[in-house]
């Protein structure tokens, strides 16, 4: 287990808001010296805490207003191939192998309920035995938007 101090947490919070911040800007926003920020960021990269610097895309800008999670049940020996095929669809945002009765969870963003339905039908064509679709009504928190840790 990796221990983070208050300065590490401040740095991570700012980088999650904007991963393009310079060390100088991070220093201004956190009150931590640039040299300390540089050292701490490099350490967190080496430890794998910071895995990459990325962007967050608002899929609704592209007309993908419907966000949904689909639980998928398939044969155990088909999990990898079904997950691989799911990952090829533009509207599929993430795919996970999970425990329980269903063995795959996919997050999707589509333009409409009809397009969501068509996509889920395609899942059945290549190995999904059963699916449960859960449509998001309102988002309160998404991954990467809020880093908190009690110290």
C-alpha positions as CSV (number, residue, x, y, z in Angstrom):
1,X,0.0,0.0,0.0
2,X,1.3,3.4,-1.0
3,X,1.1,6.3,1.5
4,X,0.1,9.7,0.2
5,X,0.6,12.9,2.2
6,X,-1.5,16.1,1.9
7,X,0.7,17.6,-0.7
8,X,0.4,14.4,-2.9
9,X,-3.4,14.7,-2.6
10,X,-3.4,18.4,-3.5
11,X,-1.3,17.7,-6.6
12,X,-3.6,14.7,-7.7
13,X,-6.7,16.8,-7.3
14,X,-5.4,19.6,-9.5
15,X,-4.1,17.1,-12.1
16,X,-7.5,15.4,-12.2
17,X,-9.1,18.8,-13.0
18,X,-6.6,19.5,-15.7
19,X,-3.7,17.1,-16.5
20,X,-2.1,19.8,-18.7
21,X,-1.1,22.0,-15.8
22,X,2.6,23.0,-15.7
23,X,4.6,22.5,-12.6
24,X,4.6,26.3,-12.2
25,X,0.8,26.4,-12.4
26,X,0.5,23.5,-10.0
27,X,2.8,25.3,-7.6
28,X,0.6,28.4,-7.7
29,X,-2.6,26.4,-7.2
30,X,-1.3,24.2,-4.3
31,X,1.3,26.5,-2.6
32,X,3.9,23.7,-3.0
33,X,7.3,24.5,-4.5
34,X,7.9,23.5,-8.2
35,X,10.9,21.3,-7.2
36,X,8.7,19.4,-4.7
37,X,5.9,19.0,-7.2
38,X,8.4,17.7,-9.8
39,X,9.8,15.2,-7.3
40,X,6.3,14.1,-6.1
41,X,4.9,13.8,-9.6
42,X,7.8,11.7,-10.8
43,X,7.5,9.5,-7.7
44,X,3.8,8.9,-8.3
45,X,4.5,8.1,-11.9
46,X,7.1,5.6,-11.0
47,X,4.8,4.0,-8.4
48,X,2.0,3.7,-11.0
49,X,-0.3,6.1,-9.1
50,X,-0.3,8.3,-12.1
51,X,-0.6,6.0,-15.0
52,X,-1.2,8.5,-17.8
53,X,-2.3,12.0,-18.6
54,X,-5.6,12.1,-20.5
55,X,-8.7,14.1,-21.4
56,X,-12.3,13.7,-20.5
57,X,-14.7,13.7,-23.5
58,X,-18.3,14.9,-23.2
59,X,-20.0,12.4,-25.5
60,X,-23.2,14.4,-25.7
61,X,-21.3,16.9,-27.9
62,X,-21.3,14.2,-30.5
63,X,-25.0,13.5,-30.1
64,X,-24.5,10.5,-27.7
65,X,-27.0,11.6,-25.1
66,X,-27.8,8.1,-23.8
67,X,-25.3,6.6,-21.3
68,X,-26.0,3.1,-20.3
69,X,-24.4,0.1,-18.6
70,X,-25.0,-3.3,-20.0
71,X,-24.6,-6.5,-18.0
72,X,-23.7,-9.4,-20.3
73,X,-23.9,-13.1,-19.6
74,X,-21.9,-15.3,-21.9
75,X,-20.2,-18.7,-21.8
76,X,-17.0,-18.6,-19.6
77,X,-14.9,-19.7,-22.6
78,X,-16.2,-16.8,-24.7
79,X,-15.6,-14.0,-22.3
80,X,-12.4,-12.7,-23.8
81,X,-13.7,-12.9,-27.4
82,X,-17.0,-11.2,-26.6
83,X,-15.2,-8.5,-24.6
84,X,-12.8,-8.0,-27.5
85,X,-15.6,-7.6,-30.0
86,X,-17.4,-5.2,-27.7
87,X,-14.3,-3.0,-27.4
88,X,-14.4,-2.5,-31.2
89,X,-17.6,-0.5,-31.1
90,X,-17.2,3.3,-31.1
91,X,-20.1,3.7,-28.7
92,X,-18.6,1.3,-26.1
93,X,-16.6,3.4,-23.6
94,X,-15.4,0.6,-21.3
95,X,-15.6,-3.1,-20.8
96,X,-15.0,-5.1,-17.6
97,X,-15.0,-8.7,-16.6
98,X,-17.0,-9.0,-13.5
99,X,-18.1,-11.5,-10.8
100,X,-21.6,-12.9,-10.4
101,X,-24.3,-14.2,-12.7
102,X,-23.3,-11.8,-15.5
103,X,-19.6,-11.9,-16.4
104,X,-19.1,-8.7,-18.5
105,X,-20.1,-5.1,-17.8
106,X,-19.9,-2.5,-20.6
107,X,-20.5,1.3,-20.5
108,X,-22.0,2.8,-23.6
109,X,-22.9,6.2,-24.9
110,X,-25.3,6.3,-27.9
111,X,-27.4,8.9,-29.7
112,X,-30.8,7.4,-28.8
113,X,-32.6,4.6,-27.1
114,X,-33.1,3.0,-30.5
115,X,-29.4,3.0,-31.3
116,X,-28.7,1.6,-27.8
117,X,-31.2,-1.2,-28.5
118,X,-29.6,-2.0,-31.9
119,X,-26.2,-2.2,-30.3
120,X,-27.3,-4.5,-27.6
121,X,-28.9,-6.7,-30.3
122,X,-25.5,-6.9,-32.0
123,X,-24.0,-8.2,-28.7
124,X,-26.3,-11.2,-28.9
125,X,-25.2,-11.9,-32.4
126,X,-21.7,-12.7,-31.3
127,X,-22.1,-14.5,-28.0
128,X,-24.1,-12.6,-25.4
129,X,-26.7,-15.1,-24.0
130,X,-28.5,-12.6,-21.8
131,X,-28.2,-8.9,-21.1
132,X,-29.6,-6.3,-18.7
133,X,-29.4,-2.7,-19.8
134,X,-29.3,0.1,-17.2
135,X,-29.8,3.6,-18.6
136,X,-28.2,6.5,-16.7
137,X,-30.8,9.2,-15.7
138,X,-28.4,11.5,-13.9
139,X,-24.6,11.6,-13.3
140,X,-23.4,12.6,-9.9
141,X,-19.8,11.6,-10.1
142,X,-17.7,10.0,-12.8
143,X,-14.3,8.4,-12.6
144,X,-11.4,10.9,-12.5
145,X,-13.6,13.8,-11.4
146,X,-13.0,13.7,-7.7
147,X,-10.0,12.4,-5.8
148,X,-10.5,12.2,-2.1
149,X,-8.7,10.4,0.7
150,X,-8.9,10.8,4.4
151,X,-5.6,11.7,6.0
